[in-house]
């Protein structure tokens, strides 16, 4: 299990400036060779401090790779930057979604929303600060809000007119696909007749040291939601 020390969040800047940094890496040739923060900052028109503060986060989510302060775009990072630069926002968002979907912090954030939805952005900010063990100070809160905007932009989360967050329908369908691919130790017996609120559903689960508890909770929540929706229809 990943420790809180290994979880990275953006610092001081929002999603708009994070995308400027990504595009700047492409513009200065960071799709081919590692580049330092100064060169990228000059192209992005973002302070050197804010570039250097956020390279670890961009590495953490799979958009950058590097060492000792010099970074280059990953393959997904390059494709994402090119799509943004060419104005192909739909393609860019699809690449971002694919890059983020299996990240630990992303999955924990989505899991929290799915368990409590609809969730306010403030509540999700607080939860992500808790998960990453960061104090609720402007340095971190601005970055966490940028991270949430990243999740919404990618389509992993949806935001209504009031700013409340829910898990996208597509994401729920992916979770249900995960249920279908569960090992034989986990068996779900669905009734052959129409589901009624009082009709029991048998769920047999074998749990061992390798069980991912958070993913299991997420799957169980989706199963519950699916049958509740069926009851109401």
Secondary structure as the mmCIF struct_conf table of DSSP 4:
data_model
#
loop_
_struct_conf.conf_type_id
_struct_conf.id
_struct_conf.beg_label_comp_id
_struct_conf.beg_label_asym_id
_struct_conf.beg_label_seq_id
_struct_conf.end_label_comp_id
_struct_conf.end_label_asym_id
_struct_conf.end_label_seq_id
TURN_TY1_P TURN_TY1_P1 UNK A 4 UNK A 6
BEND BEND1 UNK A 12 UNK A 12
HELX_RH_AL_P HELX_RH_AL_P1 UNK A 15 UNK A 27
TURN_TY1_P TURN_TY1_P2 UNK A 28 UNK A 32
BEND BEND2 UNK A 33 UNK A 33
STRN STRN1 UNK A 35 UNK A 35
HELX_RH_AL_P HELX_RH_AL_P2 UNK A 37 UNK A 44
TURN_TY1_P TURN_TY1_P3 UNK A 45 UNK A 45
BEND BEND3 UNK A 46 UNK A 46
HELX_RH_AL_P HELX_RH_AL_P3 UNK A 48 UNK A 60
TURN_TY1_P TURN_TY1_P4 UNK A 61 UNK A 62
BEND BEND4 UNK A 63 UNK A 63
STRN STRN2 UNK A 64 UNK A 67
TURN_TY1_P TURN_TY1_P5 UNK A 68 UNK A 69
STRN STRN3 UNK A 70 UNK A 73
HELX_RH_AL_P HELX_RH_AL_P4 UNK A 75 UNK A 85
TURN_TY1_P TURN_TY1_P6 UNK A 86 UNK A 87
HELX_RH_AL_P HELX_RH_AL_P5 UNK A 89 UNK A 100
TURN_TY1_P TURN_TY1_P7 UNK A 101 UNK A 102
HELX_RH_AL_P HELX_RH_AL_P6 UNK A 104 UNK A 116
BEND BEND5 UNK A 118 UNK A 118
STRN STRN4 UNK A 119 UNK A 119
HELX_RH_AL_P HELX_RH_AL_P7 UNK A 121 UNK A 132
TURN_TY1_P TURN_TY1_P8 UNK A 133 UNK A 133
BEND BEND6 UNK A 136 UNK A 137
HELX_RH_AL_P HELX_RH_AL_P8 UNK A 138 UNK A 154
TURN_TY1_P TURN_TY1_P9 UNK A 155 UNK A 155
BEND BEND7 UNK A 156 UNK A 156
STRN STRN5 UNK A 157 UNK A 159
TURN_TY1_P TURN_TY1_P10 UNK A 161 UNK A 162
STRN STRN6 UNK A 165 UNK A 167
HELX_RH_AL_P HELX_RH_AL_P9 UNK A 169 UNK A 180
TURN_TY1_P TURN_TY1_P11 UNK A 181 UNK A 181
BEND BEND8 UNK A 182 UNK A 182
TURN_TY1_P TURN_TY1_P12 UNK A 184 UNK A 185
BEND BEND9 UNK A 186 UNK A 186
STRN STRN7 UNK A 187 UNK A 189
BEND BEND10 UNK A 192 UNK A 193
HELX_LH_PP_P HELX_LH_PP_P1 UNK A 194 UNK A 195
TURN_TY1_P TURN_TY1_P13 UNK A 197 UNK A 198
STRN STRN8 UNK A 202 UNK A 204
TURN_TY1_P TURN_TY1_P14 UNK A 209 UNK A 210
HELX_RH_AL_P HELX_RH_AL_P10 UNK A 213 UNK A 232
#
